[in-house]
Amino acid sequence: MDNFYTEVPELKFHLNNPMMKRICELKERDYKDKEEFDYAPMDFEDAMDSYDKVLEITGEITGQVIAPNAEGVDQEGPHHVDGRVEYASGTKRNLETMVKAGLNGMTMPRRFGGLNFPITPYTMCAEIVAAADAGFGNIWSLQDCIETLYEFGNADQHSRFIPLVCQGATMSMDLTEPDAGSDLQSVMLKATYSEKEGCWLLNGVKRFITNGDSDIHLVLARSEEGTRDGRGLSMFIYDKRQGGVDVRRIEHKLGIHGSPTCELVYKNARAELCGERKLGLIKYVMALMNGARLGIAAQSVGLCQAAYNEGLAYAKERRQFGKVIIDFPAVYDMLSIMKAKLDAGRALLYQTARYVDIYKALEDIARERKLTPEERQEQKRYSKLADSLTPLAKGMNSEYANQNAYDSIQIHGGSGFMMDYACQRIYRDARITSIYEGTTQLQTVAAIRYVTNGSYLATIREFEATPCSPEMELLLSRLKKMADKFEAATTAVKEAQDQELLDFVARRLMEMAADCIMCHLLLQDASRSPELFAKSAHVYLNYAEAEVEKHSAFIHNLDKEELAYYK
Ligand SMILES: Cc1cc2nc3c(=O)[nH]c(=O)nc-3n(C[C@H](O)[C@H](O)[C@H](O)COP(=O)(O)OP(=O)(O)OC[C@H]3O[C@@H](n4cnc5c(N)ncnc54)[C@H](O)[C@@H]3O)c2cc1C
């Protein structure tokens, strides 16, 4: 691919979503920056044009630089030199090119040197970078940690750190420890305030930290001595120039070789508190992880696209039994489902990103002035929607990335098992997406409350009232029946009043909700652009209807006695 943006017309379609008008209005505060910055947009059209141009530049860099470097980076990987990380040579070239193009600190306000981009077009950039090289995608996308520093840091911290990130300083989020993975409440890295030094000192070990030798770290640490739960944790900013953190090792991994995964040793590392004490996990890391989960959803969609591209290209070329293999129903079945999962997952990703954009922009405005009652309501509504859709977007897309990568190899036959084809790298790279930033099981833990409190069902019923094109009406009526099955299954499980049973079927319920929501989004997309989405709307609905039926039957047949067989 020469340009990872212009050659995927679905991206421009999502950029041009009607909600962007409101997003731009809020993000640009009625376009007031135009007085101060000559590159700030004059109006909505101008803003959209600038997003489109930046996406085109990103698409070109991914096509011309990042994708051609991907195999070399995968083979070389990063180097561990004297307690530091040295990137693979291709990674260095990628990073230099992105920084030179001004693609860092993209979402930050212009006064700090950012582009004031909404999350939605920024997420599109993250998707296309990951489609070219998911490992490099991590290093570049971790710039979005700055969102959390912007939200919870003070003015002095803003002025010292945000401009650095806009100029290309890299970031990492240091949460995981050997005994604290999914359960971050168990974090024990110690933070002690030193009166003598006039700062906090961090001591302990973090493991599996992506880009662990970055310039600026956000660190979760235990600041309250004697505590053992999440309420004793605070968030700190560690600036590498202070010293005190060494990279003990870089992990050898199955995939994303370009992304250094580090074990870090903190020895009296000088750090500063970000926000208030004790809110580290409860508030700040939750916000940080929600952003990062959207990032992994984008990485997953990029991988879904890459897997599809490779599978499609091979299927069009490879001949067996006297014809190209794409003409075999078994092969075009796989390809059409891959494309449908890609389109459905992408629709969910950008719907979530738009919700995030609206509530975050309003949250930011609330720091400048009091919101009107209508704005406060809007903020609450979109914040709730964003929170409920984020685990679905991360959970479903990461599973689809794995499934598409698997099918891409299948389409390649024996060649897919050889290291000569890109599909093997995509397969290895995709595997981590359903593990980090919270495993799929932990996304389910986050999502299940929105099943039981009726949020997903309310969202689905609201979508049902949205008109679709006449061609999509038959699908809409089938979709309503799917939602009825989801509702009946939820009611049955709730009526059983058994927490273990609920936990056991939680993933199935989450998938039923996600399938209904993604079908609705695809139906709406196909109503606006049948040439791009009608096929996927049909294919995905057929697929999702069978999935919902399967889960419904499973849940229907399950009771306490049946559950005992699983233990
Ligand atoms: C390549 C890579 C990069 C990473 N990058 C970072 C990073 O930048 N920063 C960072 O802080 N961390 C990072 N991590 C850590 C990552 O987020 C954790 O590995 C992940 O959250 C899972 O934790 P764990 O490995 O301890 O697994 P565990 O928590 O031990 O989980 C093991 C299994 O148990 C299941 N499980 C655990 N708890 C529950 C539950 N309550 N309900 C249901 N099932 C459960 C899990 O789903 C999983 O299947 C990275 C990891 C890897 C491999």
The ligand as a Gaussian input file, in Angstrom:
#p B3LYP/6-31G(d) Opt

LIG

0 1
 C        3.951000      -7.285000      25.465000
 C        3.358000      -6.710000      26.700000
 C        3.325000      -5.344000      26.892000
 C        2.798000      -4.793000      28.051000
 N        2.826000      -3.437000      28.251000
 C        2.481000      -2.939000      29.460000
 C        2.679000      -1.559000      29.762000
 O        3.094000      -0.765000      28.930000
 N        2.383000      -1.127000      31.004000
 C        1.896000      -1.958000      31.969000
 O        1.678000      -1.498000      33.074000
 N        1.674000      -3.258000      31.701000
 C        1.961000      -3.766000      30.479000
 N        1.772000      -5.110000      30.206000
 C        1.163000      -5.952000      31.212000
 C       -0.231000      -6.403000      30.834000
 O       -1.138000      -5.337000      30.918000
 C       -0.595000      -7.593000      31.705000
 O        0.217000      -8.667000      31.280000
 C       -2.059000      -7.959000      31.614000
 O       -2.847000      -6.961000      32.187000
 C       -2.374000      -9.283000      32.282000
 O       -1.776000      -9.389000      33.522000
 P       -0.896000     -10.698000      33.878000
 O        0.054000     -10.914000      32.779000
 O       -0.355000     -10.557000      35.239000
 O       -1.938000     -11.884000      33.850000
 P       -2.874000     -12.366000      35.060000
 O       -3.516000     -11.188000      35.670000
 O       -2.105000     -13.268000      35.916000
 O       -3.991000     -13.177000      34.263000
 C       -3.841000     -14.551000      33.911000
 C       -5.180000     -15.078000      33.396000
 O       -6.190000     -14.976000      34.422000
 C       -7.320000     -14.256000      33.964000
 N       -7.876000     -13.444000      35.071000
 C       -7.211000     -12.712000      35.989000
 N       -8.085000     -12.075000      36.783000
 C       -9.321000     -12.405000      36.379000
 C      -10.661000     -12.050000      36.795000
 N      -10.884000     -11.218000      37.800000
 N      -11.690000     -12.583000      36.110000
 C      -11.497000     -13.394000      35.066000
 N      -10.256000     -13.773000      34.633000
 C       -9.188000     -13.269000      35.265000
 C       -6.781000     -13.368000      32.846000
 O       -7.780000     -13.010000      31.936000
 C       -5.735000     -14.283000      32.207000
 O       -6.374000     -15.152000      31.309000
 C        2.258000      -5.655000      29.036000
 C        2.269000      -7.034000      28.826000
 C        2.819000      -7.571000      27.709000
 C        2.860000      -9.063000      27.542000

